[in-house]
Amino acid sequence: MQDSRDPRRDLPRRTAKILAVPTALALSALLLSGCGSRDDAETGAGATSCVDTSKNTIKIGSLHSLTGTMAISEVTVANSTKLAVDQVNAAGGVLGKQIQIVPEDGASDPKTFAEKAEKLISSDCVAAVFGGWTSASRKAMKPKFESLNSLLFYPVQYEGLEDSKNIFYTGATTNQQIVPALDYLKQKGITSLYLVGSDYVFPQTANREIKAYAAANGIEIKGEDYAPLGSTDFSTIVNKVRNAKAGAVFNTLNGDSNVAFFREYANAGLKAADMPVVSVSIAEEEVGGIGPQNIAGQLTAWNYYQTVDSPQNKAFVDAYKSVYGADKPTSDPMEAAYTSVFLWKNMVEKAQSFSVDAVQKAAGGVTFDAPEGTVTVDGANHHITKTARIGEIHPDGLIYTVWDSGKPIQPDPYLKSYEWASGLR
């Protein structure tokens, strides 16, 4: 499926200038990575590691946006990463070594993420890095991890059409979140959609996938609008949404833009009962920022909610609240980040080595009884099995499951099992 828009729109407009790559060769590599590819030939499998395994500690990087527009989402992910590390250390560590976190701030800027990733790998000599949220940040970091042969554990749902030997994707790929959400809307009789997203890689690619699905399933796209990442003015977009009278809105906004959008949506008199919004980047933490009164009744598509009823989730929620406060919710990206640490631990212990090559070879089939349910690593594409869940936001600020897939879904990042997606690949 061809996209006639300017490819520079795959990055937020306000950061496009600072993301300029200094050489034509580097720019070409970045653009190719945005098309969905496996870059085995580009990876630095022979890169020399500076990871020090001679001491009783082992370093890992924690790289999240602690400042900027994405801080509303990412600070708590850094917290849940630390919670997992503290629990692993209390239980004896990894191969007898205590984990030492080296924290860094990606500052909501893809270029900064790339710079900090290189620092963590080459200067701090970490065994792995845990972090990233936006696809722009991931794609900026990807060449660093591949050329320097290190490991990134990426904890957020994303648009798919990618895999890498050097990245483990512990959030959902498209067939574990977006496709189930579309199937749910179709089953509910929705025949038209309005697409609203932030102006960068994930929303634009996700909307190409949504439009391909819609074309094959008799769903009309009433409109498609993007706002710069961090935008707080949604009066024009919400007015267009209201006039379109679509059956539902599919929302791929990220960060604190969601606060402005839903407040404007509520101010315009739009209600979930009349034109529901299904969001794929709003979790419990963002609901608190938006205000439950502005978003109650709206839908989300994730793999985990704080309200999941399982012993593993109760233990996770209780542990998080005991450290960070009884009023602090847990969310899908937080849970995926927490799970990432334990998956890495299990991979290392299966490999009996911190070596990147050894961990990659050992990864396939590694499992963890996560708060969301048991997850298993696919050794071929480095994604994990995930149970899809559609949730409804309640006035108490929590999200309650209204539908789930019943069992974990195998990852299909390139949507190979869907005829309608052939043009996307």
N, C-alpha and C positions, 0 to 999 in steps of 0.2 A: 504494500500500500504506500503510495508516494505521498509525501508531505510537501506542499508547494510553498510553505512559509520559509522565510529567511532562517537558515539553521542557527543563526546567532540567537534566535528566540529560545533555544534550548538552555539558555542561561538567563538568570534574572537580569533585566535591563540595567538596574542600578549597579550591578557588579560586572557587567560585560567588559568594561574598559580595563579593570584591574585583573581580569582573567585572561587578557591577551597573552598568548604564548610567544616567547621571543623568537622562535625560529619556525620556518614553514614546516619543517619535518615534525617538530613537536606538535604543532597545530594539527597536522594531518593525523597523527596518532590519536590525539584527543577526540577529534571528530569521528574517527573510525570506531573508537570505543563507545561512542554514543549510539552507534547503529545496532549494538547488540552483537558481541563477538567474543570468542575465546582466543586469547592472545598467547597461546603456549609458546609460539616461536619467539615472542618478545620477552618472556619471563627470564629472570636472571638465576636460573637454577644453579649456576656455578658461583653465584655471588658469595663472598666470604662473610661469614657471620661473626659479629663481635660479642654475641651473647656469652656471658660469663657463667659457667655452671660449676665453678670451683668452690663457690661459697655456699652458705646455708640459706641463702635467699635467691630468688629469681625475679627479675623485673618484668612487669607488663605495663603497657601504656593505656591510659584512659583519656580518650580524645573526644570531647564533646563541646558544644557551644554553651559556655558558661555566661556569655554576654551576647547582646544583639537580639535580633528578632526571633531567633530559634531557641533562646534560653528558656522560654516558657515551657518548651517541650523537653529540652535536653538535660537540664540540671538534674531532674529526678532520675534520668537514665544513668547519669554518672553516680548518683547515690545508690541505685540498685546494683550497679557493678561493684561498688565498694562493699555493699552488704554481702554479696556472694563471696568476694575475696576474704572478708573477715570470717565468714563461716567456714570456708575451705581451710584457712589458716588455723582456726580453732580446732578443726578436726585432724590436724597434722600436716597440712600443706599439700604440695604436689611433689611426688617422689622424694618426700622428706624435707623439702625446701619450703620456707615461708615465702609467700608472694608479696612483693613490694610494688605498689602502684606508683607510676610516674604520671601525674596528672598534667594535662595540657588543655588550653582553651582554643577551640576552633573559631570562636568569635563570629559565628554565623556567616563565614566567608570561605568559599571553596579554596581560594588560594592559600589562606592561612591553614586550612586543614592539610593541604599538601605539604606545606613547609613544616608544620609540626609533626606530621607523619615521618618525614625524612629525618627530622631531629631525633624522634623517638627511636627510629631504627638504627641510625648511623652513629649518633652521639650518646644516647642513653642506653643503647644496646638491649632493648627489650626483646623478650621472647615472642610476644604477640601484642597486638594493639586492639582495644575494644572501643568502638565508637563510630561516629558519623550518624547523620540523620538524612539530610536531603540527598537526592541522587546526584546533584551537582557536587556536593562534598565527596561522595563516594567515587565518582568518576575522576575528580581531581586527584584523589589519593591512589587510585588503582594503579597507575603507572609506577608510582613509588614502590608499592609493595611487590609488584612484579619484577621490576628491574633490580631491586635490592633483596629479593627473595625472602620476604617476611610475611607474616600472617595478619590479616585484618578480620575481626569478627564484627559484622555489620548487623545491628539489631532491629532494623526497621523495615516494614513492608515497603515494597518498591515495584517498579513497572515491569520487571522481568527482562527478557531478551538479552541476558548477560549471564556469564559464569566466568570464574577465574580460579586457577589452582591456588591463588594466594588470598582468596576471600572466602569466608564462610558466612553465608547469608542465613541468619537465624530468625529474621522476620519473614513475613509471607511474600511469596512471589504471586504473580497475577492469578493463577488458577486456584490459589488458596484464599483469595480475598475478593478481588474485583469481579471475577467470573461468578463466584457464588452470590455476590451481592446483586449482580444483574439477573441471575436466575431467580433470586428471591423476588425482585421487583416484577419480573415477568409473570411469576406465579401469582402475584397479587393483582395482576391485571393492568399493570402500568404499560402504556403504549407509546409514551413520549417522554423525552428527557431534555433537561437544560443542563449544560456542562459548565461548571465554574471552577477555575483553578488558578494557582500561582503560576507565574510565567517562567518556568524552568523545566528541566528534563522530565521529572516524574509526571507532573500533570499533563504535559503535552503528549508524552508517549502513552500514558494511561488512557487519555481521551481518544487517541488513534485506535487503541484496542477496543474501547467502549463503542466507538462508531462502527468498527468492523463487526462486533457482536450485534449491534443494533440493526445493521443492514441485513444480517442473516436471520434476524428474529422478529422482523416486522415492527421495530420500535423507531419512531421518528425522533430525530434530534432537532429540537426547536431553536437552539442557539448554543453558542460556545464563546465564553469570555475568559480572559486571563487578566490578572492584576500582578504588578511587580511584587516580589517577595517582600513582605513587610508593609504592604499598602494598607492604609486605614480608611480609605474613602471608597465606599461601595454603593453610594446612592444611585449612580447611573446603572451599574450592573443589576442591582436589586430591582430597579424600575423596569429594566428589560426582562428580567425573570418574571415579574408580576404580569407584565403585558403578554408574555409568551403563552401563559396558561398551560404549561407542561404538566404531565402527570406527576413528575418528581424531578428533583434537582440532584445531580451527582456532583459531589463536592470534593475537589482535590486541592483545596487551599491548604497551606501549611503555616505553622507558626502563629504569631499573634494577629495575623490577618483574619483568622477565624473569629476572633473576638469582635472585630469591627463588622464583619459580614453578618453574623447572626444577630447582633444588636440592631443593625439596619433592617434585617429581615423581619425581626419582631416589630420594629417601629413602623414598618410598612403594612402591618396587619396580616402578614403571611403566616399561616399556621401549619403545623404538621398534618393536621386532619385534612387540610385542603390541598397543600402541595408539599409533601414530605421531602426532606433533604436526607440523603444517605451520604455519610462522610467516611473517608478512609484514613484520615489523619487527625481525627479528634478522639482523644481518650479522656479518661477521668480527670487528669490534671488540667486539660484544656477546658473541660466543662466548668470547672471551678472558676477559671479566668473569664469565661464568657458570661457566666451567671446561669444557673439552672433554669431560672424563670424565662430566659431568652431562648432556651434550646430544648426544654422538656418536650418529650414526644417524638423528637427527631431520631433518626436511625444511624447506626454506625456498623461498619463491617471490620471485624478484627478476628483474632484467634484466641484472645484472652480478655476477660474482664475481672475486676476485683471480686465480683459476685459469683465467679465459678465455684461450684460446690465440690470440693475435694480436700482430703487431708493435706496434700502437698500445698494447695493454694492457701488453706487456713494458716499453715505454718509460715509461708512466705509473707502473707499479709500481716500476721501478728509480729513477725520479726521486723518487718519494715517499719511498722507503726511504733514499735517499742524503741526504735533508734531515732526516727525522724518526726514522730508526733502522731498522736491518735487521730488527728484530723487530716492526715496526709494520705491520699489515695494511692493505689497502685494502678498500673496501666499496662497495655500490651507491649510497647517498646521497653518499658522497665522490666517486664517479665522476660522478654526475649534477651535483654542484656544480662540479666541474672542467670538465665539458662546458658548463655554463651560461655560464661566462666566455667560452669560445671562441665559443659561439653568439651572445652579445651582441656580441662583437668583429666577427663576420662580418655581423651585422645592421647595425651602425653603418657598417661599410665599404661594404656594399651601398647603404645610404641616403646615404652620404657626409655624415652628420650625427649629432650626439648628441641631436637633438630627439626627444622621445617620440613625437610624431605621425609623424615620418619613419621612425623605427625600427619602429613598428607597421605601417606600410604596406609596409616592406621585408621584414618577417619571413617571410612565406609562402615556402616552398621553400628557405629557408636550411638548409644542411647542415653537418655536421662529422663527420669520421672519428674517432669517439670510441673509447675503450677497449672499450666494449661492442659496438661495430660502428657503422656509419654511421647517423646519426640525421638526421631532417628535420623542420623546423618546419611544423605545420599553421597556415596563416595565418588560418583561420576560427575555431579554438578555442584557439590558443596552446598546445597540447600538442605533443609530438613523437612520432615513430615509435619503438617500442621492441621489441626481441626478448625474448620471455618465456623465462625459464629456471627450472626446478625444480632445486634443489640438495640434496645430502645432506651433512650436517656430518660430518667425519672426525675421528679422534682427534688429528690434528695441528693442529686448530683452524681448518682451511680448509674451504671449501665447494666441492664438485665437482658439475658439471652432470650430472644424470641424464636430463634431457629439455629440449629447447628447441623453439621454434616454427619454427625453420628460416629465418625471415625476419622483418624488422621488421613489427610489427602497427600498423595505422593507429589513432590514438586515437579512442575513441568514449566520451567522458566521460559522456554521458547514456544510454548503453546502448541507443541507438535501433535497433540491429540485432538485439536480443534480444526476442522476443515475451514471455518470462517477466518482463521488467523493465518492462513498460508501466505497471504500477501505481506503480512507484518514481518515474517521471517526473511 
